[in-house]
Amino acid sequence: MTQSEGKTPAPGPSGDHLESYRRMVEMQRQIIELVKKHEQSKREFEQLREQVSHEMALFCGRRRSPTARARRLAVRTWHRLRRFGLRLKGGVNASDIFPSSTRSTET
């Protein structure tokens, strides 16, 4: 008995031997398509995020009263003046201008 008699022959190429390759190529196409859709959805998300943040800034800005906006502007101006080393003349303190910004020491 020879060695080749007991062995089964190796499976030869079938009629559709490229099927696994075709499936792989189709999966790669689907992956590329999904990546493109993902990038597009990320761009759309960023645009919507910017739009919402802009609209919220406008909405929140409208809700403040004119006095609250003026007070906030005055406080920011005061802090900028202090940062640059400018002081108000005549012995005026911050508590004289902004009584709500200083803590009271009354007990």
C-alpha positions in Angstrom: 0.0 0.0 0.0 1.4 3.3 -1.0 1.0 6.5 0.9 -1.2 8.2 -1.6 -3.9 5.4 -1.5 -5.2 6.1 2.0 -5.4 9.9 1.7 -8.4 11.8 0.3 -7.6 14.2 -2.4 -7.4 17.9 -1.5 -10.5 19.8 -2.3 -10.2 21.6 -5.6 -11.5 25.0 -6.5 -15.2 24.9 -6.8 -17.3 26.8 -9.3 -17.5 29.9 -7.0 -14.0 29.9 -5.4 -14.0 33.7 -5.3 -17.1 34.0 -3.0 -15.1 34.8 0.1 -13.1 37.4 -1.7 -16.3 39.0 -3.0 -17.8 39.0 0.5 -14.7 40.7 1.8 -14.8 43.4 -0.9 -18.4 44.0 -0.2 -17.7 44.4 3.5 -15.0 46.9 2.8 -17.4 48.9 0.6 -19.9 48.9 3.5 -17.2 50.0 5.9 -16.2 52.9 3.7 -19.8 53.9 3.3 -20.3 53.8 7.0 -17.2 55.9 7.7 -18.4 58.5 5.2 -21.8 58.6 6.9 -20.2 58.9 10.3 -18.0 61.8 9.2 -21.0 63.6 7.7 -23.1 63.0 10.9 -20.2 64.4 12.9 -20.1 67.6 10.8 -23.9 67.9 11.1 -23.7 67.5 14.8 -21.0 70.2 15.2 -23.1 72.6 13.1 -26.2 71.9 15.2 -24.2 72.3 18.4 -22.9 75.7 17.3 -26.4 76.8 16.3 -27.8 75.7 19.6 -25.1 77.4 21.6 -25.5 80.6 19.6 -29.3 80.6 20.1 -28.9 79.9 23.8 -26.5 82.8 24.1 -29.1 85.0 22.4 -31.9 83.7 24.5 -30.0 84.1 27.8 -29.0 87.5 26.9 -32.6 88.6 26.4 -33.7 87.4 29.7 -31.5 89.7 31.7 -33.0 93.0 32.6 -31.3 96.2 31.4 -30.2 97.0 35.0 -28.7 93.5 35.4 -26.7 93.9 32.2 -25.5 97.4 33.2 -24.5 96.0 36.6 -22.6 93.2 35.0 -20.9 95.6 32.6 -19.9 97.9 35.5 -18.4 95.0 37.5 -16.4 93.7 34.5 -15.2 97.3 33.9 -14.2 97.7 37.6 -12.2 94.4 37.5 -10.5 95.5 34.3 -9.5 98.8 35.9 -8.1 97.0 38.9 -6.2 94.6 36.7 -4.5 97.4 34.9 -3.6 99.2 38.1 -6.0 102.1 37.7 -7.7 103.3 40.8 -10.7 105.6 41.3 -9.7 109.0 42.8 -11.3 110.6 45.8 -11.4 107.7 48.2 -14.2 105.8 46.5 -14.3 102.1 47.4 -15.8 99.3 45.5 -18.4 98.8 48.2 -19.6 102.4 47.6 -20.3 101.5 43.9 -21.2 97.9 44.2 -22.8 97.2 47.5 -23.9 93.7 46.5 -20.4 92.6 45.5 -19.0 92.9 49.0 -19.9 90.7 51.9 -21.5 92.4 54.9 -19.8 91.8 58.3 -22.9 92.4 60.3 -23.8 89.6 62.7 
